[in-house]
């Protein structure tokens, strides 16, 4: 399946001058090609998501954009600056938060901020004002004397973000910033990112979470180092051919879900079957005739088809669908 690029003429991001552009960007580590021929366009002011599983090339892409790595082939520009030829100019504009951000556990929240302010040459009244604002922004004002090692996972992430913002970048590169934190902390972190977006900060955020992809103005789905598709979340979900039927199989036996999958997969018009917890999602060519057919087939197998209904495609369905169409999945 060829790479698909979509654009919405009504999207503000679609008509804004691109801030980040990659052209045939590639990076190899020995025999492993982590990023392969990647073409991306990130609009100024966008929240751009790099979405995909582990090994998709998300981290390598962000490190290339942050000028930490040089490409093996192709090129990338940030606001017209080449990431190799003008690395220092880009570093002054970019805040980069690595997946494992290097906080100093034996230093307090305040001391970590002081260290990164020193590193970024932020001094005087500007430093004091900016630190106070970031502490309030990250909801860490009451914890300035607490050691970083004693912070919760969510608070560590917010401190790492504050350290990334100390030099007031207008571009943020965030590598899986909410991995390993609880759902409440994830929501709080995204609230902070939303505030930054409203202030005009451009963000490129990598995530393995499909619900976070829905929060982005545009996304790129990556798999095995390659771009599968890019566009708005609505455009990408619209690529799923057919309609979605949801059903919650009820019955006896530890292999109930497997049996239900076998039953519905054999039905005419069923293009694909995906499992989501105790639910089955069926991609079908036409839901109207398939609904009674699924109901009858499951009942004939002594499986109660609870909650049988039409539903809309989620990002997860779209991603799995597109990967399988490309031959990259089971």
C-alpha positions, 0 to 999 in steps of 0.5 A: 500500500503506498503512503497516503497524504491527506489534507483538509482545505478547511483546516487552519493548519492546512493553509499555514506556512509549514514550519517543519518539513522532511524530505526523504528523511532516513536514518540507519543504525548499522543494518537497521533502517529506523526511519525510511524515506520519510516525508512530513509537513508540520504546519506552524501552530499545529499539534502534530502527532507521530503515532505508532507502536514501539519500533515505528521510528518515532523517537528517531524522527524526533531526535533528527528534528532536534538535531541530536542525530544527523540523517543518513539520507534526505533532509529536514528543515525547521522554519527553513533551517537545515537540521545539519547546516544550521543545528545551533539556530534550531536548538535555540528555537526547540524544546526537546523532551526525551522519553527518559528525560534526564532529571537529577533525582538528588536535586530539588524541583527548584535546583533542576530548574536552576540547572536547566536555566544555567544550561540555557543561559537564562539569567536575571529578572527574566529567569525569576519571572519565567521560573515562577510562571513555569512552576505555576503552569506545571502545578509545582509551586508547592513542591519546589524543595522536594527532590525529583526522585520523590515526585510521582510519575506525573509530576516528574513529567511536568517538571521535565516539561518545565525544564524543556520550556525554560528557554521559551521555545516556540517549538516543542518536540515531545517523545511519548511524554505520558508513557508510564503515568496514570490516566489522571496525570495523562489528562493533566499533562494534555491540559497543559499542552492545550494551554501551550497550543493556545499560546501559539507553540508548535508541538510534535508529540510522539505517542503509542496511544490512539486516544492521544492521537485524537487530540492532535490537529494532524497526525502521521501513522508510522510503522517499521520506520515508514509513513503509512498515512498522514492527515487529520484524525477524521480524514484517517478514520475515514480511510476505513472501508466499510462500516463498523459493527460492535458486539459483546459476546456472552456465554460459557468457556474460556475460549468464548472470544476466540470461538466468537471470532471464528464464527463472525469471521466466516460470514460473508461481508465481514472484512476484518475482526478486531478485539477490544477487551470484551468487545468485537469490532467487525469491519463490514462492507454493509452493516444493514444486512450483516447485523441480523446475520451476525446475530443469527450466527452467534446465537446458533453457536450458543453465544449471546450477541449483547450490545450488537450495534453499528458504531463509528471507526476509532483511530485504533481501527483505522491504524490496524486496518491500514497496517494490515492493508499494507501487509504489516500486520496479522 
